[in-house]
Amino acid sequence: MKSRQAHARETCEGIGAVLQKGYRVVVTHGNGPQVGEALLRSERAQGAGAPQHLDVCGAETEGRWATCCSKRWTTRCMKRNAAEVVSLITQVIVDADDPAFLRPDKPIGPFYQREEAEQRRDQFGWKVVEDAGRGWRRVVASPHPRRIYEIEAIRACLDAGFVVIAAGGGGIPVVRRAGRLRGSEAVIDKDAARRCWRGI
């Protein structure tokens, strides 16, 4: 199995080839396994307490992958005088009344025995389901992405000639409440988030 560094190296070589053709580049990535790891670490650290919110786990995994890729790309820049990279932790606005919040169906995190899953359901208010005969898992909403909150910052970075790493895992889902952005216990499908990039 390739290391995270090896994947980052291959990614950077691919980015370089695209840049040479004159394109502007935004790099995004999945984060499903990494969010699962973050949730497990959070559970172990908290003991009987509630694990971290999903928006925090999303931000953590965005930052970890972007840091790894940025270091690799910076090394490449120093050798080849290429475009520099900037990483943006990215929030994606979703509707608070999206029907997905009423029907959470996206499995996340580890598998549990039924009794353990039901204990977490009762303690933390999770919805849990049996998953393909392999055990029980937490499920959360996957609402429709409406807009990347930092889209203008991303556009400005591209106009300035940077390679941009943004919207990892589809971005951090946030809702507007009382004039403020608030993190949401949900995940965004990274493929569904692609339509938010139109016009960039």
C-alpha positions, 0 to 999 in steps of 0.5 A: 500500500502506498504511503500518503507521501507517495500519493502526494508526490504522484499528485504533484507530478500530475498537477505540474503536467496540467499547469504546463498546458496553461490551465489554472488548478484547484485540487480537491480530494476525498476524506472518508477514511481520514474522517473515520480515523479522526472520529476514532481518535476523538472517541478514544480521547474523550472516553465516555464523552461525545466525540468531536463534531463532524465539521471539526473532523472535516476541517482537521482532515482537510488541513492534514492532507493539504499540509502533506501535499503543500510540503511536497509541492513546495519542494517541487517549486523550489526545484523547478520554479513552478507556481506556489500552492495555497491551502484553504479550509473550505466551508460549503453552505447547505440548507438547514431544511434540506430533506437529507437531515430528516433521512440520514443515510451516509455511513461514517466511522467504524463498525460496532456490535449492535449493543455498542451501536445502540448505546451510542445511539441512546447516549449521543442521539446518533442514528445507527443502521446495520451495514451490509452484514459487517456490523452497525454504523452511524449514519448522517445526512448528506445535504445538497451543497449550495455554495462554497463560502470561500469561492471569491478567495479561491478565485483571487488565489487562482487569478494571482497564479497560485495552485489552490487546495480546497474543498477536501471531502466536499468541504465542511457543511455549514448552515446559516442560523441567526446571521451566523455560519454554524457547523453541521453534523453532516457530510457533503458528497464531493462529486455533488460539490462539483457543481459549486465550482461552475464559473470559477 
